[in-house]
Amino acid sequence: MGARPLRLVLIAGEPSGDALGGPLMAGLKALAPGVELLGVGGPAMQAEGLDSLFPMEDLAVMGVAEVLPALPRLFRRLAEAEALVARARPDALITIDSPDFTLRLAGRARRANPGLRTIHYVAPSVWAWRPGRAARMARVIDHVLALLPFEPPWMTAAGMTCDFVGHPVAAAPVAGAAEAAAFRAAHGIDPAAPLVLALPGSRRGEVVRLAGRFGAALGILAAARPGLAVVLPTVRGVADLVAEATAGWPLRPLILDPRRAPPGAKAAAFAAADAALAASGTVSLELAAAGVPMVIGYDVSPLSRLVARALVKLDTVTLVNLVSETRAVPEFLGPACRPEAMARALLDILAPGPARAAQQAAMALTMQRLGRGGPPPGQRAAASALAALGRGMLASSRSSEENPP
């Protein structure tokens, strides 16, 4: 009998992780033919053949106040994922982002099987807050696939191996002028009309907290810029909630529901847009990739605000600002997330001028530093994971007494 094919369990807990997991799976299949891939993921990973153990959306919860009501479901899903790892006996467990869930799973799986090899995709932002997380993560993770070029030293200092594999957003295809014009024509948007993207988040808590303020800001903007069009791309997990939350907006947005929108609609909308009002997160890099100047607005529950105020040490949370080492993208966080202020900032970047030019330069620099023009990040991530496994870089065992992060 021949040797058993390489078997890997991959766990992603939210859309951003799924977007990483799909190309990673494609890379693994290309570099390790016959590899068996099991686990939890969303549409991108399922398109690569993953039969998800349960809906990935069950894990997409953020914020202290938001997590508490979901704890019974999260612990049930944690037990199911742990049972899968025990049953499959994989060559490695690859966890993707969502550290509160995935690293807890890695800890449980490692205690049950101290020889289990573990890889985590997306380094924790220890450069921003709670640097001790890297040392705790190193108790249960062997190798890290980092999205940002300045992250590997933080991981290696904690005792893990780590490769910068590039950010997928820098390699993603972007729509051009023809697709932008076709999008406007298909939706009856005047070619000369200002078009703003509204992106109030991919989690339910974000949409609930931000949709009203975003709608009010866009209403103020519409009064100053007649003919304004608003397009709201969303994700399937919150699409129905978005429709409800925007029903009372003073300016009705065109909602791009991925369950009904044609392929390429989101990319075409980004290409057609003049500016964006967005929640903090990876979407800022998607906007930068498409060259869309943005304003960031974000808020969390009062309890989560207190925690963040005590722990976050940076003066910006926007990835474009961090990677470009500028502060070109205006952000309105917590109590500052007010409609009037966001509307004024949008007016500044809609018109040609220093604010818009500074953002365009920062976005171009960000894409360069994230690997635009290099090998696809999914392929780089797969090669890094396989090399780590093949070179024996990963520890063969860890103490089962160690606690998960």
N, C-alpha and C positions, 0 to 999 in steps of 0.2 A: 504494500500500500504506500502511496505517496505521502509526502508531508502535508499536514493540514495547511490550507491557505492562511495568509495573514488575516487576523480577525481583530477589528477595532470597534469599540463602542464610542460613539460621538454624542454629546449632549449639548444642545443649544436651547436657550430659554427665552429668547425674544427675537424680533425681526432683525435687529442688527447682527445678532449671532448667527441667525439662519443665513443672512447674506454672506457671512464669512464661511459658513459650513458648506454651502453649495459648491463654490469653487475649490475648497479644500478637498471635498469628496472627488471632484473631477480630477484634481491633481493626483490624488492617491490612486484612483483607478488607472490613470495613465502611467504612473511610475511603478505601480505594484499590481500588475494584471492578476485578476482573480481575488483581490482583497475583498473580505466580507465586512460590510459596514452596517452596524446596527445602532439603534438609539432613538433620540428625540430631536425633531427639527420641524421646520416649517416648509413653505412651498419650494424654496430654492433647494433644500436638501432632499425633499421628496422627489423633485424633478430629476435628481441624480440617483434615484432608486431607493431612498430610505423609506422603510415602512415605520413611521413614527409610532413609538410605544403608546403615546397619548398626545392630545393636542398641545402644541408648544405654547399656545396662548395661556394655558393654565399657569404658566410660570412667570408671565410678564407682569410683575407687580413691583412698584417702586415707592419708597418713602416709608417712614416708620408707621405713620397712621394708616397708610394704605395696606401695609403688610399684615397688620394684626388681624383683621377680619378674614384674611385669606389663609391664615396659618393651618387650619385643618386640611384644606385642600393641598397646600404645599407639602405638608408632612406625608400625606398619602401618596403624592406623586414621587416624593423622595424615596419612600419605601419601595415603590414600584421600580424606579430606576436602579436602586441598589440591588433588587432581586434580579433584574436583567443582567447586570454586570456579573453577579455571582453565577447565574445560569450559563451565560455565554463564555465565561472564562477567556476574555480577550487577551491579545498580546499587549494591548495598551488601552487605557481609557483616555479619550481626548475630550476635555471640557472646553466649552466655547463661551466666553464672557459670562454674564449673570453670576458673578462670584458668590453671592450669598447662597445660592442654590448649588451651583456646580462644585464649588470647593468643599462644601459640606458633604456632597455626594462622594467626592474623591477621598475625603477623610474616612467616611464609613466604609467605602469599598477597600481602602488600604488596610483598615483594621481587620476586615474579614479575610483579606489576602495580602499579607505584607509584601509579597514579591510583585504585586501589580505595578506595572509601569504607567506613569501618568504624564500627560502633556496638557498644558492649558494655553488656549489661544486667546490673546488679548491680555497684556500685562495690566495689573491693577495700577491705578493712577497714584502710586505712592509719592510721586513728585509733587502732587497737589495736596494730599491729606493722608493722615494715618500711615506714615512710612513703615511702622511696625508690621503692617499687613504682609510685606514681602517676606519677612522672616517666618511668620505664621504659615504663609502659603508654602514656603519651602519644606515644611514638615510633610506635606502631602503631594506636592508637585515636583517633578524632576526637571522638566524642560518647558520653556515658555516661548511662544511665538508672538513677537511684539509688533504692534502696528506703527509705532512712532520711533523715529531714529534715535532719540535720546533715552530710550527705556532700558536697553540691555545692561548697562552698567549697574542700574538699580537692582536688577534681578540677579546678576552674577554675584554681586556683593552679598546677597542674602543666601547664596549657596546653590542656586539653580543654574542650569545652562540656559542660554537665551539667544535667539537670532532675531534681528530685525528683518521682517519678511515683506515690508511694504504694506501700504494700505490699499485695499481693493478699489476704493473710490478713485484713486489716481489712475487706475487701469481701465475703469469702466468706460464703454463707449458713450459719447455725448452726441446729442442730436445737433444738426446743423441748421442753417438758415432756411433751407427748403422745408424741413420738418416743422420748424417754428411757424413759418407762413401757413403751412397746411393746417396746423393745429388751430391757429386763429381763424382761418377761413371755415373750418369744419364746425366751429362753435360760435360763429357770427361775431367774432371780436374784431373790431376795426384795426387794421394794421398800424394805425398811428396812436391807438388808445394805450394809456399806461396799463400794464398788466402786473399785478402783484400776486405772488404766491403766499398763501396762508398755510402754515404748517404747525398746528398746535400740539403735536406730539403723537407718539405711537402707543402710548399707554393710556388706559382709561382715566387714571387720576390726573394725568397731564391735560387731557382734553377737557375734563370737568372743570379744572382750575383755570385753564387759559382761554378756552373758547370765547367766553363772554368778553374778556378784556381785549382779545384780538379783534372780535367783531366790532367793538366800540372804537378801537383805534382805526380800523379800516373805514368805518363810517365817517370819522373826522377827516381822514385822508380823502375820501370821495367828495366831500364838500369842497375841498381845496383843489382837487384835480377831477373836474367833470369828465365823465366817460370812463372812469376807472373800472377795470375788470379784475375780478378776484377769482383765482383758481385754487382749489384746496385738494391736493393729492393726499390720500390717506392709506391706511393699511387695513387688511380685512378684519383684524381683531377689534377695531374701534370704528369701522365704517358706519354702522347703524347709529352709534352714539354720536358721531360727528354730524350726521344728518339731523338728529334731534337737537343737538347743541347749537347748530347754526340756523335753525329755522327762523329764529327771531332777529337775525342780524339785519342791520339797516341796509346792507348791500348783500344780496343773495349770492353766495359763491357758486362756482361750477365745481362740484365735488367729483373727483376722479376716484371712483370706487374700484379697486383692483379686481373685484368679482365681475365687473361689467365693462370696464374700460378696455379698449383695444390695446394690444401689445405696443409698447413704445409711447403710450400716451403721456406717461409721467416725464419721460426724457424730453418729449416734444414740448411739454408745458414749461419745463425748466429752460429750454432753449428760447421759448417765446417770452419769458418773463423779463421784466425790467428791474424788479427788486423782490425781496421776500421778507415776510415777518415770520420768524420761526422760533420754536422751542429750542432750548439748548440741547446739544447732542450731536450725534454723527451727521445729522442732516446738514449741519454747517459745512461739512466737508463735501457733501453732495452738491450743495449750492456753489461752493468754491470751484469744484470740478467743472461745473457748467458756466462759471463766470457770472453768477447772479449776486450782486451786492445785497447785503442782508442786514436786518435788525434782529437781535435776539431778545426774546422776552421769556422769563421763566419764574415760576414760583412753586413752592411746596407747602405742606401743611405747617402751621405754627410750630409744632413739635419738631418737625424735620428742619425748620429754619434754625431753631436753637442749636440743634446738633451740628448743622453745617457751619454756623457762626463760630462754634467752638473749635471745629476741626479743620476747616478749609483755610489754607494759608496763601492762596494765590489771589491776585487782584483781578483775574479774569477766568472765566470758565469756558470760553469759546475756543475750540480747537484751532481755528484759523489764526486767532491771535497768538496762541501758544506756539504753534509750529513755525509761524512766520516771525515770531519774536517782535510783533507789533501790537498795537491796540487799535487797529483800524476798524474793527467791527464793533459798533455800539451795542451794549447789552444792558437790559433793564431787569434786575433780579430782585426777587422778594418784594418788599414794599415799594421798590422803584418800578415794578412792572405795572405801569399805569398807562391807560390808553392815550392820554394827551402827549406824554413824553415819547411814546413809541411812534405816534403819528408824526410828530415833528422830525424825528430821526429818519423816518421813511421819506418825508419830503426832501430832506437833505441829500439822500442818496439817489433819489429818482432823477434829479437834475444833474447835468454835467457839472463838475466842480471838484474841489480838492478832496471832499469826503468820498466821492465815488471813485476818483482816481486812486486814492490811497487803498481802498478796498481791492480794486482790481490788481494792483501791484502785490498786495499781501496774498491774494488768492493764487496768483501765478507762482509766487515763491513757495507757498504751501504745497502745491501740487508737485513742484520740482523736488522738494525735500521728502515727499511721501513716495517717490519712486516712479513718477510719470515717465514713460519712455523705456522703463526697464522690464524685466521678465514679469509675467502676471503674478500677483501676490499669492493666489491660490496654489500655483505651481511651486512658488518659493516656500510656502508654508508646508506643502506636502513633502517636498524634498528635505526640508529641515527636520520634520517629524520622523521621516524614514531614516535619515542619516543618524539622528539621535538614537533611534532604536538599534540600527545596525552596527553602530560603532561601540555599543555597550556603554554609552555615556551616562545612561540612566542608572540610578542606584538599583541594585537587585533586591534590596529589602529596606524597610524602615521600621522603626519601633511601632508596634501596635498600640503602645501606650500613649502615643502623641495625640493631642486633641486636634480636630479640624479647625480651620480659621473661623 
